[in-house]
Amino acid sequence: VQTPNCIRQTVFDAVALDYKSVTVIVDATAAATPEIHN
């Protein structure tokens, strides 16, 4: 799953919904280049 698309938006949604903790498992995400991923 591309980090700058689905993952980032999901984290933004969780924060907007006032989730107390949001964890992203980095090994399960990727992007076209390491620079974009970071």
PDB file of N, CA, C and O in Angstrom:
ATOM      1  N   VAL A   1       0.862  -1.176   0.000  1.00  0.00           N
ATOM      2  CA  VAL A   1       0.000   0.000   0.000  1.00  0.00           C
ATOM      3  C   VAL A   1       0.898   1.225   0.000  1.00  0.00           C
ATOM      4  O   VAL A   1       1.840   1.312   0.787  1.00  0.00           O
ATOM      5  N   GLN A   2       0.611   2.150  -0.864  1.00  0.00           N
ATOM      6  CA  GLN A   2       1.450   3.334  -0.981  1.00  0.00           C
ATOM      7  C   GLN A   2       1.278   4.277   0.207  1.00  0.00           C
ATOM      8  O   GLN A   2       0.167   4.700   0.526  1.00  0.00           O
ATOM      9  N   THR A   3       2.381   4.592   0.847  1.00  0.00           N
ATOM     10  CA  THR A   3       2.367   5.467   2.022  1.00  0.00           C
ATOM     11  C   THR A   3       1.740   6.832   1.748  1.00  0.00           C
ATOM     12  O   THR A   3       0.895   7.266   2.531  1.00  0.00           O
ATOM     13  N   PRO A   4       2.114   7.534   0.669  1.00  0.00           N
ATOM     14  CA  PRO A   4       1.595   8.888   0.518  1.00  0.00           C
ATOM     15  C   PRO A   4       0.115   8.953   0.138  1.00  0.00           C
ATOM     16  O   PRO A   4      -0.461  10.041   0.093  1.00  0.00           O
ATOM     17  N   ASN A   5      -0.492   7.832  -0.129  1.00  0.00           N
ATOM     18  CA  ASN A   5      -1.899   7.854  -0.538  1.00  0.00           C
ATOM     19  C   ASN A   5      -2.787   7.303   0.567  1.00  0.00           C
ATOM     20  O   ASN A   5      -3.228   8.047   1.443  1.00  0.00           O
ATOM     21  N   CYS A   6      -3.041   6.040   0.528  1.00  0.00           N
ATOM     22  CA  CYS A   6      -4.006   5.412   1.446  1.00  0.00           C
ATOM     23  C   CYS A   6      -3.589   5.500   2.906  1.00  0.00           C
ATOM     24  O   CYS A   6      -4.410   5.831   3.762  1.00  0.00           O
ATOM     25  N   ILE A   7      -2.351   5.216   3.200  1.00  0.00           N
ATOM     26  CA  ILE A   7      -1.913   5.168   4.597  1.00  0.00           C
ATOM     27  C   ILE A   7      -2.011   6.549   5.238  1.00  0.00           C
ATOM     28  O   ILE A   7      -2.562   6.695   6.329  1.00  0.00           O
ATOM     29  N   ARG A   8      -1.483   7.543   4.568  1.00  0.00           N
ATOM     30  CA  ARG A   8      -1.508   8.899   5.133  1.00  0.00           C
ATOM     31  C   ARG A   8      -2.943   9.366   5.366  1.00  0.00           C
ATOM     32  O   ARG A   8      -3.246   9.934   6.415  1.00  0.00           O
ATOM     33  N   GLN A   9      -3.816   9.136   4.408  1.00  0.00           N
ATOM     34  CA  GLN A   9      -5.201   9.578   4.562  1.00  0.00           C
ATOM     35  C   GLN A   9      -5.899   8.837   5.695  1.00  0.00           C
ATOM     36  O   GLN A   9      -6.697   9.425   6.425  1.00  0.00           O
ATOM     37  N   THR A  10      -5.602   7.551   5.845  1.00  0.00           N
ATOM     38  CA  THR A  10      -6.198   6.780   6.936  1.00  0.00           C
ATOM     39  C   THR A  10      -5.753   7.322   8.291  1.00  0.00           C
ATOM     40  O   THR A  10      -6.559   7.415   9.217  1.00  0.00           O
ATOM     41  N   VAL A  11      -4.479   7.681   8.411  1.00  0.00           N
ATOM     42  CA  VAL A  11      -3.981   8.267   9.663  1.00  0.00           C
ATOM     43  C   VAL A  11      -4.652   9.619   9.914  1.00  0.00           C
ATOM     44  O   VAL A  11      -5.061   9.902  11.041  1.00  0.00           O
ATOM     45  N   PHE A  12      -4.770  10.450   8.888  1.00  0.00           N
ATOM     46  CA  PHE A  12      -5.451  11.743   9.047  1.00  0.00           C
ATOM     47  C   PHE A  12      -6.889  11.542   9.511  1.00  0.00           C
ATOM     48  O   PHE A  12      -7.364  12.259  10.392  1.00  0.00           O
ATOM     49  N   ASP A  13      -7.584  10.568   8.919  1.00  0.00           N
ATOM     50  CA  ASP A  13      -8.967  10.286   9.314  1.00  0.00           C
ATOM     51  C   ASP A  13      -9.042   9.845  10.770  1.00  0.00           C
ATOM     52  O   ASP A  13      -9.927  10.280  11.507  1.00  0.00           O
ATOM     53  N   ALA A  14      -8.127   8.991  11.184  1.00  0.00           N
ATOM     54  CA  ALA A  14      -8.131   8.510  12.568  1.00  0.00           C
ATOM     55  C   ALA A  14      -7.915   9.660  13.544  1.00  0.00           C
ATOM     56  O   ALA A  14      -8.581   9.731  14.577  1.00  0.00           O
ATOM     57  N   VAL A  15      -6.998  10.553  13.226  1.00  0.00           N
ATOM     58  CA  VAL A  15      -6.746  11.712  14.086  1.00  0.00           C
ATOM     59  C   VAL A  15      -7.976  12.625  14.110  1.00  0.00           C
ATOM     60  O   VAL A  15      -8.357  13.128  15.167  1.00  0.00           O
ATOM     61  N   ALA A  16      -8.588  12.834  12.959  1.00  0.00           N
ATOM     62  CA  ALA A  16      -9.783  13.680  12.894  1.00  0.00           C
ATOM     63  C   ALA A  16     -10.933  13.086  13.701  1.00  0.00           C
ATOM     64  O   ALA A  16     -11.769  13.818  14.231  1.00  0.00           O
ATOM     65  N   LEU A  17     -10.972  11.757  13.792  1.00  0.00           N
ATOM     66  CA  LEU A  17     -12.016  11.083  14.562  1.00  0.00           C
ATOM     67  C   LEU A  17     -11.638  10.929  16.032  1.00  0.00           C
ATOM     68  O   LEU A  17     -12.330  10.252  16.792  1.00  0.00           O
ATOM     69  N   ASP A  18     -10.520  11.570  16.428  1.00  0.00           N
ATOM     70  CA  ASP A  18     -10.074  11.623  17.817  1.00  0.00           C
ATOM     71  C   ASP A  18      -9.627  10.277  18.385  1.00  0.00           C
ATOM     72  O   ASP A  18      -9.785  10.015  19.577  1.00  0.00           O
ATOM     73  N   TYR A  19      -9.069   9.427  17.523  1.00  0.00           N
ATOM     74  CA  TYR A  19      -8.459   8.201  18.038  1.00  0.00           C
ATOM     75  C   TYR A  19      -7.281   8.600  18.914  1.00  0.00           C
ATOM     76  O   TYR A  19      -6.526   9.505  18.557  1.00  0.00           O
ATOM     77  N   LYS A  20      -7.116   7.954  20.035  1.00  0.00           N
ATOM     78  CA  LYS A  20      -6.064   8.314  20.986  1.00  0.00           C
ATOM     79  C   LYS A  20      -4.689   7.829  20.539  1.00  0.00           C
ATOM     80  O   LYS A  20      -3.674   8.438  20.874  1.00  0.00           O
ATOM     81  N   SER A  21      -4.657   6.738  19.787  1.00  0.00           N
ATOM     82  CA  SER A  21      -3.385   6.177  19.353  1.00  0.00           C
ATOM     83  C   SER A  21      -3.528   5.652  17.930  1.00  0.00           C
ATOM     84  O   SER A  21      -4.485   4.946  17.609  1.00  0.00           O
ATOM     85  N   VAL A  22      -2.567   6.005  17.083  1.00  0.00           N
ATOM     86  CA  VAL A  22      -2.555   5.526  15.705  1.00  0.00           C
ATOM     87  C   VAL A  22      -1.175   4.940  15.450  1.00  0.00           C
ATOM     88  O   VAL A  22      -0.162   5.612  15.645  1.00  0.00           O
ATOM     89  N   THR A  23      -1.139   3.694  15.017  1.00  0.00           N
ATOM     90  CA  THR A  23       0.128   3.021  14.755  1.00  0.00           C
ATOM     91  C   THR A  23       0.205   2.625  13.288  1.00  0.00           C
ATOM     92  O   THR A  23      -0.729   2.030  12.751  1.00  0.00           O
ATOM     93  N   VAL A  24       1.314   2.954  12.644  1.00  0.00           N
ATOM     94  CA  VAL A  24       1.552   2.539  11.265  1.00  0.00           C
ATOM     95  C   VAL A  24       2.709   1.551  11.285  1.00  0.00           C
ATOM     96  O   VAL A  24       3.801   1.867  11.758  1.00  0.00           O
ATOM     97  N   ILE A  25       2.463   0.369  10.773  1.00  0.00           N
ATOM     98  CA  ILE A  25       3.509  -0.650  10.698  1.00  0.00           C
ATOM     99  C   ILE A  25       4.276  -0.410   9.400  1.00  0.00           C
ATOM    100  O   ILE A  25       3.800  -0.736   8.312  1.00  0.00           O
ATOM    101  N   VAL A  26       5.448   0.155   9.530  1.00  0.00           N
ATOM    102  CA  VAL A  26       6.221   0.618   8.383  1.00  0.00           C
ATOM    103  C   VAL A  26       6.574  -0.520   7.430  1.00  0.00           C
ATOM    104  O   VAL A  26       6.615  -0.311   6.217  1.00  0.00           O
ATOM    105  N   ASP A  27       6.824  -1.701   7.946  1.00  0.00           N
ATOM    106  CA  ASP A  27       7.176  -2.832   7.085  1.00  0.00           C
ATOM    107  C   ASP A  27       6.036  -3.247   6.165  1.00  0.00           C
ATOM    108  O   ASP A  27       6.255  -4.001   5.217  1.00  0.00           O
ATOM    109  N   ALA A  28       4.831  -2.773   6.425  1.00  0.00           N
ATOM    110  CA  ALA A  28       3.676  -3.140   5.604  1.00  0.00           C
ATOM    111  C   ALA A  28       3.291  -2.029   4.628  1.00  0.00           C
ATOM    112  O   ALA A  28       2.236  -2.093   3.998  1.00  0.00           O
ATOM    113  N   THR A  29       4.140  -1.016   4.504  1.00  0.00           N
ATOM    114  CA  THR A  29       3.854   0.099   3.604  1.00  0.00           C
ATOM    115  C   THR A  29       5.028   0.312   2.662  1.00  0.00           C
ATOM    116  O   THR A  29       6.135  -0.164   2.916  1.00  0.00           O
ATOM    117  N   ALA A  30       4.779   1.030   1.573  1.00  0.00           N
ATOM    118  CA  ALA A  30       5.836   1.289   0.600  1.00  0.00           C
ATOM    119  C   ALA A  30       5.448   2.484  -0.253  1.00  0.00           C
ATOM    120  O   ALA A  30       4.345   3.021  -0.143  1.00  0.00           O
ATOM    121  N   ALA A  31       6.381   2.886  -1.104  1.00  0.00           N
ATOM    122  CA  ALA A  31       6.135   3.948  -2.074  1.00  0.00           C
ATOM    123  C   ALA A  31       7.058   3.707  -3.260  1.00  0.00           C
ATOM    124  O   ALA A  31       7.888   2.797  -3.240  1.00  0.00           O
ATOM    125  N   ALA A  32       6.909   4.516  -4.274  1.00  0.00           N
ATOM    126  CA  ALA A  32       7.703   4.342  -5.487  1.00  0.00           C
ATOM    127  C   ALA A  32       9.200   4.524  -5.228  1.00  0.00           C
ATOM    128  O   ALA A  32      10.029   3.863  -5.854  1.00  0.00           O
ATOM    129  N   THR A  33       9.542   5.428  -4.297  1.00  0.00           N
ATOM    130  CA  THR A  33      10.944   5.657  -3.947  1.00  0.00           C
ATOM    131  C   THR A  33      11.062   5.800  -2.432  1.00  0.00           C
ATOM    132  O   THR A  33      10.077   6.125  -1.768  1.00  0.00           O
ATOM    133  N   PRO A  34      12.245   5.563  -1.876  1.00  0.00           N
ATOM    134  CA  PRO A  34      12.433   5.744  -0.435  1.00  0.00           C
ATOM    135  C   PRO A  34      12.169   7.185   0.019  1.00  0.00           C
ATOM    136  O   PRO A  34      11.681   7.404   1.127  1.00  0.00           O
ATOM    137  N   GLU A  35      12.486   8.157  -0.824  1.00  0.00           N
ATOM    138  CA  GLU A  35      12.270   9.555  -0.460  1.00  0.00           C
ATOM    139  C   GLU A  35      10.779   9.844  -0.267  1.00  0.00           C
ATOM    140  O   GLU A  35      10.395  10.539   0.674  1.00  0.00           O
ATOM    141  N   ILE A  36       9.959   9.320  -1.141  1.00  0.00           N
ATOM    142  CA  ILE A  36       8.513   9.517  -1.014  1.00  0.00           C
ATOM    143  C   ILE A  36       8.000   8.788   0.219  1.00  0.00           C
ATOM    144  O   ILE A  36       7.153   9.309   0.944  1.00  0.00           O
ATOM    145  N   HIS A  37       8.503   7.606   0.452  1.00  0.00           N
ATOM    146  CA  HIS A  37       8.059   6.797   1.589  1.00  0.00           C
ATOM    147  C   HIS A  37       8.341   7.494   2.913  1.00  0.00           C
ATOM    148  O   HIS A  37       7.516   7.460   3.826  1.00  0.00           O
ATOM    149  N   ASN A  38       9.509   8.128   3.015  1.00  0.00           N
ATOM    150  CA  ASN A  38       9.884   8.793   4.265  1.00  0.00           C
ATOM    151  C   ASN A  38       9.146  10.093   4.416  1.00  0.00           C
ATOM    152  O   ASN A  38       9.331  10.796   5.409  1.00  0.00           O
TER     153      ASN A  38
END
